[in-house]
């Protein structure tokens, strides 16, 4: 990436950094496909507690490894690389020299890597590398350098505390598995175990058993588990607590709190109260609550009117909660307490310095003198800086995607679009130029659909399309996650109905606002987004000139018969909730049954090993379009699953998409 190095003084903070210039002049240079298809190099950077090392998740060929860099000479001191096809998914510094980490494996038939349930540990020089927990712990040689025989544990885990006073152990919660057919899943009847785990030997010592099945545990500032959150046999939410580690469990009166679910966040510094992330019974966005344990009092700390409280910012000295993060459109921080808090002042100064970008403090030294700062925006895939709190200076470390130049990209703009029934839909539009004239547009529909949402930030596909001259519209239609259960539930039973109308209304808004050329609009998406693309072409045959379905659902009844969703314990129940059971209605809202209504040109891309949405969907859609006299363009990679992971395959997809769009809504379509 090209950078201009200079010092920047804002609000008393001196930034010796490589500035990422926001795009004020739109680039017209057509960038190579690899520019957008390549995966990120640097995935995460954390500083060691004593500040001597950086731990980095780094892409090496087709997997992500863990490397350690010495501060004094910026050379590699050690690392850990999974022996199999796995990647390091996350890691945590436990003491000055030792890290615990998790591996995820990329199953080709799924759309994202999944954890394997094992926990590993390694020193910063690469020594003492071993598996310390999981079902593979009873095997030998799993991590690489040591051959220990341990007990296999068939359970999921969660790190509750890194035990600041005990540098050799961490506190974990164990959630036992049970086998149902060929699948392993959490045992909903099993009580959660609290275990002290030695990060060198893997030896376990049972500390406690929570009083509720699959309950979440919360440890106080002294590393003592004193809160359990779960559900009783009637599925009612319960919060149990005890005044000290050896006392009996007591019930907190939750009736007055008015929430349907709760996630433990943190104890207060006095160990008398806890913060929980709660889902209000009124169906609004998730909020932060404070529960005073001994008095049974509760306080609503903050709720955003539009979107969930997503994450929390902690003090760099005592780990207390000092700010909340929500994203109604752009990143929003709600600071707690007074501005005289050092972490709050630091964060505000950094956000002012990196104007137009978001800033996250990702890790810090034990003494709070140095922090790692992560900066990103819609035209910046992300950069890591080392900030010295005492000197107020920031030093550039790594760019997640070093080849990306922000000046060649196009900023994503938040917009609020009103659906025909008055629903307000947080959305984003990215424009390829600033001429103010209507341009060809791609409506890019996110998948899920219930749970995921579109976010502000760098999206390589959005930037690829904008670089090729297309406006890109992203809509958080009803049913999207992130805006509370009411917003999500509005999409249940509305596949092909109101959810589709939302996309239509958003497209019409873009036309009326002068952003989109009404004669040159394509709709594109993956998974549910592929469904919406083909359904949009069927339901609004005169609105879209083309449609691209990528690993898409095209026949709703087939969802109950094929794929991994109906194989899951709650899979068919989920499908009944979101699709209904009326077969006639499902057929009426299935693109495979509506091919004769589709005027738009169609491009279908799928993976032959897709188990989430089996390729039978694409084959049925292709056959239906051929019978209707509108044969689609076709791209099939037999070994790919629910998404193309191979770089060459992604490049081929982008090449085919570019050619297809150019032919139907681009220069070729207008004879340019």
Residue, then its C-alpha position, 0 to 999 in steps of 0.5 A: x500500500x502506498x502511504x504518506x508518513x507524517x506526524x499528526x497531532x489531534x486532541x493531544x495525541x501524536x500519531x507517527x503513522x502511515x495514513x490511509x487516505x479516504x477516497x475523495x477522488x474516485x479511482x477509475x483504474x481497473x484493478x486486477x481480480x487478485x486485488x479483491x480475491x486474495x485473503x487477508x494476510x494479518x488476521x489479529x495482532x496482540x501484544x504480550x503482557x510484558x510488551x516484549x512480543x507480538x502474537x500474530x495470526x498470519x496467513x501462510x498459503x492456504x491456512x492461518x498460523x500463529x507467529x511471535x515477533x520479538x519487539x527488540x528486533x522485529x524478528x520471528x521468535x517462534x510460532x505454531x502451525x496446525x499439522x492438518x488442514x486447520x487454521x489458528x482461529x483465536x489465541x490468548x496470552x496467559x502470561x508473559x511467555x505462553x499463549x493458548x489457542x484454538x484451531x478451526x478446520x475448513x470443511x469444504x461443504x460449509x460456508x465458514x471454518x468451524x472450531x474443532x473443540x481442542x485447546x492448544x498451548x505454546x511458548x513465544x519461542x515455539x517450544x512446549x507446544x502441546x494440546x491441553x484440552x479436547x477430544x484429541x487430548x487423549x491421542x499423541x502428537x497432535x500439536x507437534x513437539x510433545x508426545x503426552x498421553x492425556x484424557x480426551x474430553x468430549x465437550x466444548x469449552x469457554x475460557x472464563x478467566x486467565x487467573x491473573x494470580x496464577x500464571x500456570x492455569x486458566x479457568x474454563x467452563x466445560x459443556x459436555x457433548x452427546x452423540x446423536x446419530x453421526x453428529x455431536x452436539x451439546x448435551x442440553x441436560x448436562x450441567x456445566x463444569x468449572x475446571x482449572x486447567x494447567x496450560x503446561x501439562x493439561x491437567x484438570x482440577x474440577x472447581x465447581x459444577x453450575x446448578x443449571x444445564x449448559x449454564x454460562x459462568x462468570x468469574x469475579x475480579x478475583x477469578x472466583x465463579x460466583x454467577x451462573x446464567x441458564x434456564x430451568x426445565x420450563x426454559x425460564x431464564x435464571x440467574x444464580x449467584x453466591x456471595x463467595x466461592x464456597x457459599x450456596x447458590x441463590x436466585x436473583x429475582x429476574x421477573x422485574x428485569x424484563x428480558x428473555x435472554x442474558x449473556x454474562x459480561x463482567x463483574x463490577x470492580x467492587x464484586x457486588x454487581x454484574x453487567x449482563x447483555x440482555x434481550x428485552x421482552x419488548x423485542x427491541x435491540x439487545x441492551x446492557x443491564x447492571x444487576x446488584x446481586x445482594x439487593x436484587x436491584x437492576x438498572x438499564x445502562x444503555x440501549x440503542x434505539x436501532x441496533x444491538x449492543x454488540x461489544x464492550x470496551x474495557x479499561x486498560x488498567x483494571x479490565x472494567x467496562x468503560x464503553x459499549x459499541x453498537x452499529x445502527x449505521x456507522x460505529x457508535x460508542x456509548x461511554x460509561x462514567x466520566x471523561x476523566x477515565x484514561x481509556x475513554x480519553x485515549x479512545x476519543x483522541x484516537x477516533x478524532x485522529x483517525x477521522x472517518x475510521x473506527x478504532x478498536x483497542x485490541x490488547x495492552x500490556x499489564x502496566x497499561x503503558x502500551x496498547x495495540x490499536x486496530x483501525x479500519x473503514x469502508x476503504x481500509x481493510x484494517x491496520x494495526x498500530x502500537x500506541x504508547x500511552x505515556x508518549x502519546x505516539x502511535x507506530x504503524x505495525x501491519x496492514x491486514x491487506x498490504x496491497x490495498x490502497x484506500x485512494x483506489x476504493x469507494x466509500x460506503x455511505x449509510x442510508x435509511x430506506x423506508x419500506x412500503x409499510x413504513x419499516x425503517x431499513x438501515x442500508x448502505x450504498x457505494x457509488x463508483x463515481x461522484x458525477x451525480x448521474x445515475x449509474x448501473x447498480x448491483x443490489x447485493x443481498x446478504x445471506x442468512x437471512x435470519x441472524x446476519x446483517x450488512x455492516x459498515x466496513x471494507x467488503x471486497x466484493x462491494x469494492x470489486x463491483x464499484x471498481x468495475x463501475x457499478x453502484x452497490x446497494x446493501x439492504x438490511x431487510x426485515x429478518x436481518x439480525x442485529x436489530x432486535x428479535x422483532x425486526x428479525x421475526x418480521x421476516x419469518x414466513x416472508x421469504x418471497x413476500x415482504x422480505x422480497x418487497x423490501x429489496x424492491x422498495x430499496x431498489x426503487x429508492x435508489x432509482x428515485x434518489x438518482x443513484x441508479x439507472x433504472x435500465x441497468x440493474x442486477x440483483x446478486x447474492x449468495x445462499x439466501x441472497x441467491x434465493x432473493x436474486x432469483x426471486x426478485x427476478x421472478x417477482x419483479x420481472x421488469x425491474x432487474x435486467x439480470x440476476x446472479x445466484x451464488x450457492x443459492x436456495x431456489x426450491x423451498x420444499x427441498x430445504x426440508x429434504x436435502x442438506x445439513x439443516x434438516x439433519x440437525x436436531x432443531x433444523x426442521x423446527x427452524x425451517x418450519x418457523x421461517x418458511x412455514x409448512x404450506x407446500x403450495x405457498x412454498x412452491x409459489x415462493x420458489x424460483x424453480x416454480x417461477x422460471x417462466x416469469x423471469x425475463x432477466x438474464x441469469x448466472x448460476x454459480x455453485x459448489x458440487x460439495x455444498x451440504x448447506x444448500x446442495x447443488x440440486x437447487x442449482x440444477x433444478x433452477x438451471x433446468x427450469x430456466x432452460x425449459x422456459x427458454x432462458x438458459x442461464x450461464x453456469x459455473x460449477x466447481x465440484x469440490x467446492x462447498x457453500x462458497x468458493x474458498x480456492x483463490x483461483x476459483x474466486x478469481x474465475x467467479x469474479x471474471x465471469x461475474x464481470x463479463x456477465x454484468x458488462x454484457x447485460x448492464x455495463x458498457x457492452x449492454x449500451x454499446x460502449 
